[in-house]
Structure formats: structure tokens, C-alpha cells
């Protein structure tokens, strides 16, 4: 291994460690089982590594990472959906954190929100996850390939869908 290859490996590892939360969020949002989350995380990291030479350091790594990770997750989700005859994911199955025995109203609402987000179409789910991660319309546009105006419209429609679901709970 050359010095350049070692330096590239170290830089990639550092960037993945600094941004691993992105991978966790996406895997938790697109996969119900631990095995599927692990498979998806591995697939995302593999695709990031494969594409790492195309990363332009003039841009934010997290934006580039989101774009690749979401594309991989959507493809993974569609592939699983096509090849498995599964029943839909039951409500309450996907949880970001350990469930506490005495749930507070906030925890219940967060769980409900996660369930509602999981029911969205793949691209809407990706957009709202980026929005909830405090990404600007511009960053979401760069990641998804939609115009900023389209992103703003989609976010408003998604928020309205979520509001309706909460009011009907």
C-alpha cells in the first residue's frame, strides 16, 4: 500500500466516523429488522467507499454522503419490497431509542411521528428526514436533485400530511 492509499483510507474512516449518525438515521428509517439495518449500513458504506474518489472536497461531505446513502436506501428498500412477500411493518416496530416502561407523552408522540414518517413514500421520507436534520432547502435540493421551490412545496405537503395524521390519531 502506498502512502496515498493509506491517507485515503484514514480520511475515509474519519469522515465516516464523524458522520455515522446519517447512516444510523437512514438505516433506522428504511429497515425494520436489525439484520436489514446492518445489511443496509454495509451497503451504504461500500457505495460511499466505491464513490469516494468522486467526492469533491469543495462541497460538504455530509451532503454528498446523504445523497449516496439515500439513493442506496431507496434502492435497497425497493429491492426488499420486490423480492419479499412481507406484511407491512406494524406500528411501533421501529424505534430510535430504547423504549422506557413509563412512556411520556413526548416519547409517545415521537414514536407516532416515526411511524407516520415510515408510512411515507421513499422520496418524501428522505426529504422529511433531511428537513428534520435541519438541512436547508438548498442542501436538500443538492442531495435529492429537486429544485429548492419543489423541496419547499414537498416539505409543506408532507408536514400537512403529518399534521392530519396526528389530528386523526
PyMOL commands that set and color helices and strands:
alter all, ss='L'
color gray80, all
select helices_A, chain A and resi 3-18+20-30+34-54+61-83+105-118+122-132+137-144+148-167
alter helices_A, ss='H'
color red, helices_A
deselect
rebuild
show_as cartoon
